[in-house]
Amino acid sequence: MRKQVLLKRSTFAVLMVAMFAVLIVQPTLSATAEITGFSITPSKAAYYIGETPTVTVKFTYENVANNTALKIEIYNSSNDLVFTISGITLTGEASLLNGTYEQQHNLASNFTEEAGSETYTAKLIDVSTGYKLGETSFTINVETESILLVVSWLDASQDRVVEVNEYVTFSVFTQWSFVNESKSATLYAKYGGNEYTIDTVSITAGSGQESDTWQTAFSSKGTHVITFELRDSDGNILAKATVTITVGEGETGTTIWDMINANLPYIAIGCLLVIIIILVVREKR
């Protein structure tokens, strides 16, 4: 009986010694340690649904003990812990370190499960003590898929007056953004009860643009309506655009609408850039 008691006491003593050893070996922040400028910045103004966000973590540290391990806990608006960034260790040659930490870290796709914006709270924590060293917030914006057809045209004589049997060249720009997976689509032109296959369009994940041209002539005077459709492999319409051409009616000169039509692709690209700039400004705020 006495031997069992001695054995238990010996075991307890060994465990206590081991615990103290861990506490002595594991580095902790010094009394003069200071961490400032803690921030987290998403790599994009907006992400597509299901995309894995990447963020830049940055902070400045002074008088921090060598080999100090840190982690970042991320909480949603309901104060639920949704993600932890680990593996941050401050190392150097001196016993006390000064410097700036700036690295990119991947989050998880559950941050982009649905469209919208959500602001998260991030806490910088010392692993050894559990002390909170800094706190910041950041916003993840998620946008839904957008696919757009932009069409401009030019007649053979380039005078914006379409004559009977004069060829007209249509430039069709396929523009997409926040697409979450690559897909193959086919571009068609429809008019006069007929349908024509123009080209296959490869839509890649994220954002992009592809251009195609199609040429035809009209055998009669009057108004002709041409419809352009982009369809996926299952026949679903991804985007659609309609153009009206008047044949056999002269024009006295170039109008503002002619100028807009001729430069429509460039105007659309400019609008897309404006949208991206607005998203970036909104994210910085």
C-alpha positions as CSV (number, residue, x, y, z in Angstrom):
1,M,0.0,0.0,0.0
2,R,2.8,2.3,1.0
3,K,4.6,1.5,-2.3
4,Q,1.5,2.5,-4.3
5,V,1.3,5.8,-2.5
6,L,5.0,6.4,-3.1
7,L,4.6,5.5,-6.8
8,K,1.7,8.0,-7.2
9,R,3.6,10.7,-5.5
10,S,6.7,10.0,-7.7
11,T,4.5,10.1,-10.8
12,F,2.9,13.4,-9.7
13,A,6.3,14.9,-9.1
14,V,7.6,13.9,-12.5
15,L,4.6,15.4,-14.2
16,M,5.0,18.7,-12.3
17,V,8.7,18.8,-13.3
18,A,7.7,18.2,-16.9
19,M,5.2,21.0,-16.8
20,F,7.6,23.5,-15.4
21,A,10.2,22.5,-18.0
22,V,7.7,23.2,-20.8
23,L,6.9,26.6,-19.3
24,I,10.6,27.4,-19.0
25,V,11.5,26.3,-22.5
26,Q,8.4,27.8,-24.3
27,P,9.2,31.4,-25.2
28,T,6.8,34.1,-24.0
29,L,6.5,37.8,-24.8
30,S,8.8,40.1,-22.8
31,A,7.4,42.8,-20.5
32,T,8.5,45.5,-23.0
33,A,7.1,43.7,-26.1
34,E,4.8,45.7,-28.4
35,I,2.9,44.9,-31.5
36,T,1.3,47.7,-33.6
37,G,-0.3,48.2,-37.0
38,F,-2.1,44.8,-37.1
39,S,-4.1,44.6,-40.3
40,I,-5.6,42.0,-42.6
41,T,-6.2,42.9,-46.3
42,P,-8.0,40.7,-48.8
43,S,-6.2,40.2,-52.1
44,K,-9.3,41.1,-54.2
45,A,-12.1,43.6,-54.0
46,A,-14.5,40.8,-54.6
47,Y,-14.4,37.0,-55.0
48,Y,-16.6,34.6,-57.0
49,I,-18.8,32.1,-55.2
50,G,-16.6,29.2,-53.9
51,E,-13.3,30.9,-54.4
52,T,-10.7,30.6,-51.7
53,P,-9.8,34.1,-50.5
54,T,-6.2,35.1,-49.9
55,V,-5.4,37.8,-47.3
56,T,-2.2,39.8,-46.4
57,V,-1.4,39.8,-42.7
58,K,0.8,42.7,-41.5
59,F,2.0,44.0,-38.1
60,T,5.1,45.6,-36.6
61,Y,6.7,44.2,-33.5
62,E,9.3,45.4,-31.0
63,N,11.2,43.6,-28.2
64,V,9.5,40.3,-29.0
65,A,11.2,37.2,-27.7
66,N,12.9,35.0,-30.3
67,N,10.8,32.0,-31.5
68,T,7.5,33.5,-30.3
69,A,4.5,31.6,-31.8
70,L,1.4,33.6,-32.8
71,K,-2.0,32.7,-34.2
72,I,-4.9,34.7,-35.6
73,E,-8.5,33.8,-34.7
74,I,-11.2,35.0,-37.1
75,Y,-14.7,35.6,-35.9
76,N,-17.9,36.2,-37.9
77,S,-20.5,38.9,-37.2
78,S,-22.2,36.5,-34.7
79,N,-18.9,36.2,-32.8
80,D,-18.4,32.6,-33.8
81,L,-14.8,31.4,-34.4
82,V,-14.8,30.4,-38.1
83,F,-11.1,30.1,-38.9
84,T,-7.6,30.1,-37.4
85,I,-4.4,31.2,-39.1
86,S,-1.6,29.3,-37.4
87,G,2.1,28.7,-38.1
88,I,3.2,32.3,-37.5
89,T,6.6,32.2,-35.6
90,L,8.8,35.3,-35.1
91,T,12.5,34.2,-35.3
92,G,15.8,35.9,-35.6
93,E,19.4,35.9,-34.3
94,A,18.8,38.2,-31.3
95,S,17.0,37.2,-28.1
96,L,14.6,40.2,-28.5
97,L,13.3,40.9,-32.1
98,N,12.2,44.0,-33.9
99,G,10.7,44.1,-37.4
100,T,7.6,43.9,-39.5
101,Y,5.7,40.7,-40.4
102,E,3.9,40.7,-43.8
103,Q,2.8,37.5,-45.3
104,Q,-0.1,36.1,-47.4
105,H,-2.4,33.4,-46.0
106,N,-5.2,31.4,-47.5
107,L,-8.5,31.3,-45.8
108,A,-11.2,28.8,-46.8
109,S,-13.9,28.5,-49.4
110,N,-16.6,28.7,-46.7
111,F,-15.9,32.5,-46.7
112,T,-17.5,32.7,-50.2
113,E,-20.4,30.3,-50.0
114,E,-22.9,32.9,-51.1
115,A,-23.1,36.4,-52.6
116,G,-22.9,39.4,-50.4
117,S,-20.5,41.2,-48.0
118,E,-19.5,40.2,-44.5
119,T,-17.2,41.8,-42.0
120,Y,-15.0,39.6,-39.8
121,T,-13.0,40.4,-36.7
122,A,-9.5,39.1,-36.4
123,K,-7.6,38.7,-33.1
124,L,-3.8,38.3,-33.0
125,I,-3.0,35.9,-30.1
126,D,0.2,34.8,-28.4
127,V,0.1,31.0,-28.4
128,S,2.0,30.5,-25.2
129,T,0.0,32.9,-23.0
130,G,-3.3,33.2,-24.9
131,Y,-3.0,37.0,-24.6
132,K,-4.6,39.1,-27.3
133,L,-1.9,41.3,-28.9
134,G,-4.0,43.1,-31.5
135,E,-7.4,43.2,-33.2
136,T,-8.7,44.3,-36.6
137,S,-11.5,43.8,-39.0
138,F,-11.8,43.1,-42.7
139,T,-14.6,42.6,-45.2
140,I,-15.0,39.8,-47.8
141,N,-17.2,40.7,-50.8
142,V,-18.7,37.9,-52.9
143,E,-20.3,38.6,-56.3
144,T,-22.5,36.4,-58.5
145,E,-21.6,35.4,-62.0
146,S,-22.0,38.0,-64.7
147,I,-21.8,37.2,-68.4
148,L,-22.5,40.0,-71.0
149,L,-22.6,40.3,-74.8
150,V,-21.6,43.6,-76.3
151,V,-22.2,44.1,-80.0
152,S,-21.1,46.8,-82.5
153,W,-21.4,46.8,-86.3
154,L,-19.8,48.4,-89.3
155,D,-20.9,48.3,-92.9
156,A,-18.5,47.6,-95.8
157,S,-18.4,51.3,-97.0
158,Q,-17.9,52.4,-93.3
159,D,-20.4,55.2,-93.8
160,R,-23.0,53.9,-91.4
161,V,-25.5,53.7,-94.3
162,V,-26.4,50.0,-95.0
163,E,-27.5,49.3,-98.6
164,V,-29.2,46.2,-99.9
165,N,-26.7,43.4,-100.3
166,E,-24.0,45.4,-98.6
167,Y,-22.0,43.3,-96.1
168,V,-22.2,44.3,-92.5
169,T,-19.6,43.1,-90.0
170,F,-20.7,42.5,-86.4
171,S,-18.1,42.5,-83.6
172,V,-19.4,40.5,-80.6
173,F,-17.5,40.8,-77.3
174,T,-18.2,38.2,-74.6
175,Q,-17.3,39.6,-71.2
176,W,-17.6,37.8,-67.9
177,S,-16.7,38.3,-64.3
178,F,-17.0,36.3,-61.0
179,V,-17.4,33.0,-62.8
180,N,-16.7,30.2,-60.4
181,E,-15.8,27.5,-62.9
182,S,-14.6,27.2,-66.5
183,K,-17.2,26.3,-69.1
184,S,-17.6,26.0,-72.9
185,A,-20.3,28.0,-74.6
186,T,-21.4,28.6,-78.2
187,L,-22.2,31.9,-79.8
188,Y,-25.2,32.0,-82.2
189,A,-26.8,34.7,-84.5
190,K,-30.5,34.5,-85.3
191,Y,-32.5,36.6,-87.8
192,G,-35.1,36.0,-90.5
193,G,-36.0,32.6,-89.1
194,N,-32.5,31.3,-89.5
195,E,-29.8,30.5,-87.0
196,Y,-26.1,30.7,-87.6
197,T,-23.3,29.3,-85.4
198,I,-20.5,31.9,-85.0
199,D,-17.9,30.4,-82.7
200,T,-17.1,28.5,-79.5
201,V,-16.3,30.6,-76.5
202,S,-14.1,29.3,-73.6
203,I,-15.2,31.0,-70.4
204,T,-12.6,30.7,-67.7
205,A,-13.0,31.0,-64.0
206,G,-12.8,34.5,-62.7
207,S,-13.0,37.3,-65.2
208,G,-12.2,37.6,-68.9
209,Q,-13.2,38.6,-72.4
210,E,-13.3,37.1,-75.9
211,S,-14.2,38.7,-79.2
212,D,-15.7,37.3,-82.4
213,T,-16.8,38.7,-85.7
214,W,-19.7,37.7,-87.9
215,Q,-20.6,39.0,-91.4
216,T,-23.8,39.1,-93.3
217,A,-25.8,41.1,-95.9
218,F,-29.5,42.0,-96.2
219,S,-31.4,41.3,-99.4
220,S,-34.3,43.7,-98.7
221,K,-34.9,47.2,-97.5
222,G,-36.4,47.9,-94.1
223,T,-35.7,47.0,-90.5
224,H,-33.9,43.8,-89.6
225,V,-33.4,42.5,-86.1
226,I,-30.5,40.3,-85.3
227,T,-30.3,38.4,-82.0
228,F,-27.0,37.1,-80.6
229,E,-27.2,34.3,-78.0
230,L,-24.5,32.6,-76.0
231,R,-25.5,29.1,-74.8
232,D,-23.8,26.5,-72.6
233,S,-23.4,22.8,-73.5
234,D,-26.9,22.1,-72.2
235,G,-28.5,24.8,-74.4
236,N,-29.1,27.3,-71.5
237,I,-28.8,30.9,-72.6
238,L,-25.9,32.6,-70.7
239,A,-26.2,36.0,-72.4
240,K,-28.2,37.7,-75.1
241,A,-28.0,40.8,-77.2
242,T,-30.2,42.3,-79.9
243,V,-29.2,44.7,-82.7
244,T,-31.5,46.5,-85.1
245,I,-30.3,47.4,-88.6
246,T,-32.2,49.7,-91.0
247,V,-31.4,48.9,-94.7
248,G,-31.9,51.2,-97.6
249,E,-32.4,54.5,-95.8
250,G,-29.7,57.1,-96.2
251,E,-28.3,59.2,-93.3
252,T,-27.1,62.8,-93.6
253,G,-24.2,62.3,-91.3
254,T,-22.7,60.6,-88.3
255,T,-24.9,61.0,-85.1
256,I,-23.9,60.7,-81.5
257,W,-25.6,57.3,-81.4
258,D,-23.4,56.1,-84.3
259,M,-20.3,57.2,-82.4
260,I,-21.5,55.3,-79.3
261,N,-22.3,52.2,-81.3
262,A,-18.9,52.2,-83.1
263,N,-17.1,52.5,-79.7
264,L,-19.5,50.3,-77.7
265,P,-16.9,47.6,-76.8
266,Y,-14.5,50.2,-75.5
267,I,-17.3,51.9,-73.5
268,A,-18.2,48.5,-72.0
269,I,-14.6,47.8,-71.0
270,G,-14.5,51.3,-69.4
271,C,-17.7,50.6,-67.5
272,L,-16.2,47.2,-66.3
273,L,-13.1,49.0,-65.1
274,V,-15.2,51.6,-63.2
275,I,-17.1,48.8,-61.4
276,I,-13.8,47.2,-60.4
277,I,-12.5,50.6,-59.1
278,I,-15.7,51.2,-57.1
279,L,-15.3,47.7,-55.5
280,V,-11.7,48.5,-54.6
281,V,-12.6,51.9,-53.1
282,R,-15.5,50.3,-51.1
283,E,-13.1,47.6,-49.8
284,K,-10.6,50.1,-48.6
285,R,-13.2,52.0,-46.7
